[in-house]
Amino acid sequence: MINKTFKSILSLKIFLRLITTSVAFFMTTSPLLADLRGYLDAEGNWRFDDVENNLGAYKKVIKQASKEFEVESALIAAVIKAESDFNHSAVSNKGAKGLMQLMPATASLMDIDDPFNPKQNITAGARYLSILLDRFKDNKTLALAAYNSGPETVEAYGGVPPFPETRDFVQRVLRYYKRYAYMD
């Protein structure tokens, strides 16, 4: 009897280990779950966090800025995800600051005092995106390239500049934009 119970428990543990390994493998290889992170908590239970948890703190401000500047919430959220991964205190090696990684000149142009203040940063970034979308006749690809490399650079090249950083940025933002489409 004890031997049979032991075998049942052992079989269950092996089965659970197999399921856990399969889930972990699927999570690391599936592009659909690229932003899903799993971990074992102190009690040995699987916990999952997704991009929604990062977005939650800023969703209201994003919606307000979206409405005020007529820029899709999904696009604003996608730029934030690509630029700072929702880290309001992020600073790039080029000096861009905050959630939407505003350069000091852009922050000054958008008339904000504190680029690390999420509300000011998102509002200024959305306003700047709105200006770029107007300038490039609602072409998201060109507006995003201009957000990354500057509007004059996009105009000088007659399109997306051939810089790997800019091309990668545009593709990442457009990928995140699709993920956040539910916001609009």
C-alpha positions as CSV (number, residue, x, y, z in Angstrom):
1,M,0.0,0.0,0.0
2,I,2.7,2.5,1.0
3,N,4.8,1.4,-2.0
4,K,1.8,2.1,-4.3
5,T,1.2,5.5,-2.8
6,F,4.9,6.4,-3.1
7,K,4.8,5.4,-6.8
8,S,1.7,7.6,-7.4
9,I,3.3,10.6,-5.7
10,L,6.5,10.0,-7.7
11,S,4.5,9.7,-10.9
12,L,2.7,12.9,-10.1
13,K,5.9,14.8,-9.4
14,I,7.4,13.6,-12.7
15,F,4.3,14.6,-14.5
16,L,4.3,18.1,-12.9
17,R,8.1,18.5,-13.7
18,L,7.3,17.6,-17.3
19,I,4.5,20.2,-17.5
20,T,6.7,22.8,-15.9
21,T,9.6,22.2,-18.3
22,S,7.2,22.3,-21.3
23,V,5.7,25.6,-20.2
24,A,9.1,27.1,-19.6
25,F,10.3,25.9,-23.0
26,F,7.2,27.3,-24.7
27,M,7.5,30.7,-23.0
28,T,11.1,31.1,-24.1
29,T,10.5,30.1,-27.7
30,S,7.1,31.6,-28.5
31,P,7.2,35.1,-30.0
32,L,3.6,35.5,-28.8
33,L,4.7,35.3,-25.2
34,A,7.9,37.3,-25.7
35,D,6.9,39.7,-22.9
36,L,5.6,37.1,-20.6
37,R,7.9,36.3,-17.8
38,G,7.5,33.3,-15.5
39,Y,9.2,32.5,-12.2
40,L,8.8,30.2,-9.3
41,D,7.7,32.0,-6.1
42,A,8.9,31.1,-2.6
43,E,6.2,28.4,-2.3
44,G,7.1,26.8,-5.6
45,N,4.2,28.2,-7.5
46,W,4.5,29.5,-11.0
47,R,3.8,33.3,-11.3
48,F,3.5,35.2,-14.5
49,D,3.9,38.9,-15.2
50,D,3.2,40.5,-18.5
51,V,3.6,43.9,-20.1
52,E,0.2,44.9,-18.8
53,N,1.6,45.2,-15.3
54,N,4.2,47.7,-16.5
55,L,1.7,49.6,-18.5
56,G,-0.9,49.8,-15.7
57,A,0.7,52.6,-13.8
58,Y,0.7,54.9,-16.8
59,K,-2.5,53.9,-18.7
60,K,-4.6,56.8,-17.5
61,V,-2.0,59.4,-18.4
62,I,-1.5,57.7,-21.8
63,K,-5.2,57.9,-22.5
64,Q,-5.3,61.5,-21.5
65,A,-2.4,62.4,-23.7
66,S,-3.9,60.3,-26.6
67,K,-7.1,62.3,-26.4
68,E,-5.5,65.7,-26.0
69,F,-3.0,65.3,-29.0
70,E,-5.0,62.8,-31.1
71,V,-2.3,60.2,-31.1
72,E,-3.4,56.5,-30.6
73,S,-2.8,55.2,-27.1
74,A,-1.3,52.1,-28.6
75,L,1.3,54.1,-30.4
76,I,2.2,56.1,-27.2
77,A,2.5,52.9,-25.2
78,A,4.6,51.2,-27.9
79,V,7.1,54.1,-27.9
80,I,7.3,54.0,-24.1
81,K,7.9,50.2,-24.2
82,A,10.6,50.5,-26.9
83,E,12.3,53.5,-25.4
84,S,12.4,52.8,-21.7
85,D,10.5,49.6,-21.0
86,F,8.2,51.7,-18.8
87,N,11.1,52.9,-16.6
88,H,10.3,56.5,-15.7
89,S,13.9,57.1,-14.5
90,A,15.6,55.8,-17.7
91,V,18.5,57.8,-19.1
92,S,20.1,56.8,-22.4
93,N,23.8,57.1,-23.2
94,K,22.9,60.1,-25.5
95,G,21.1,61.9,-22.7
96,A,17.5,61.1,-23.5
97,K,15.4,61.0,-20.3
98,G,12.2,59.4,-18.9
99,L,9.6,57.1,-20.2
100,M,9.5,58.4,-23.8
101,Q,13.3,59.2,-23.8
102,L,13.1,62.9,-24.5
103,M,16.3,64.6,-25.5
104,P,16.9,67.8,-23.5
105,A,16.2,70.0,-26.6
106,T,12.9,68.2,-27.2
107,A,11.9,68.5,-23.6
108,S,12.6,72.2,-23.7
109,L,10.8,72.6,-26.9
110,M,7.8,70.8,-25.4
111,D,8.1,73.1,-22.4
112,I,8.4,70.6,-19.6
113,D,10.2,71.1,-16.3
114,D,10.9,67.5,-15.2
115,P,11.5,64.8,-17.9
116,F,11.4,62.2,-15.1
117,N,7.9,63.1,-14.2
118,P,5.7,60.5,-15.9
119,K,2.8,62.8,-16.7
120,Q,5.0,65.6,-18.1
121,N,7.1,63.1,-20.1
122,I,4.2,61.2,-21.6
123,T,2.3,64.5,-22.4
124,A,5.4,66.0,-24.0
125,G,6.2,62.8,-25.9
126,A,2.6,62.5,-27.2
127,R,2.7,66.1,-28.2
128,Y,5.9,65.6,-30.1
129,L,4.6,62.4,-31.8
130,S,1.5,64.4,-32.9
131,I,3.7,67.1,-34.4
132,L,5.7,64.4,-36.3
133,L,2.6,62.6,-37.5
134,D,1.3,65.9,-38.8
135,R,4.6,66.7,-40.5
136,F,4.8,63.3,-42.1
137,K,1.1,63.1,-43.1
138,D,0.2,60.4,-40.6
139,N,2.8,58.0,-41.8
140,K,3.7,56.2,-38.6
141,T,6.9,54.7,-40.0
142,L,8.3,58.1,-41.0
143,A,7.1,59.7,-37.8
144,L,8.8,57.0,-35.7
145,A,12.0,57.3,-37.7
146,A,11.9,61.0,-37.0
147,Y,11.2,60.5,-33.3
148,N,14.4,58.4,-33.2
149,S,16.8,60.2,-35.6
150,G,15.2,63.6,-36.0
151,P,12.8,64.9,-38.6
152,E,15.5,66.7,-40.7
153,T,17.4,63.4,-41.0
154,V,14.2,61.6,-42.3
155,E,13.6,64.5,-44.8
156,A,17.3,64.5,-45.9
157,Y,17.1,60.7,-46.7
158,G,13.6,61.0,-48.2
159,G,12.5,58.2,-45.9
160,V,13.7,56.0,-43.0
161,P,17.5,56.6,-42.7
162,P,19.8,53.6,-43.2
163,F,20.9,53.6,-39.6
164,P,20.4,50.2,-38.0
165,E,19.4,51.8,-34.7
166,T,16.6,53.8,-36.3
167,R,15.4,50.9,-38.5
168,D,15.3,48.6,-35.4
169,F,13.5,51.2,-33.4
170,V,10.8,51.6,-36.0
171,Q,10.3,47.8,-36.3
172,R,10.2,47.3,-32.5
173,V,7.6,50.2,-32.0
174,L,5.4,48.8,-34.7
175,R,5.5,45.4,-33.2
176,Y,4.6,46.7,-29.8
177,Y,1.9,48.9,-31.4
178,K,0.1,45.8,-32.6
179,R,0.3,44.3,-29.1
180,Y,-1.3,47.5,-27.5
181,A,-4.0,47.9,-30.2
182,Y,-6.6,46.9,-27.7
183,M,-6.1,50.2,-25.9
184,D,-7.8,52.3,-28.6
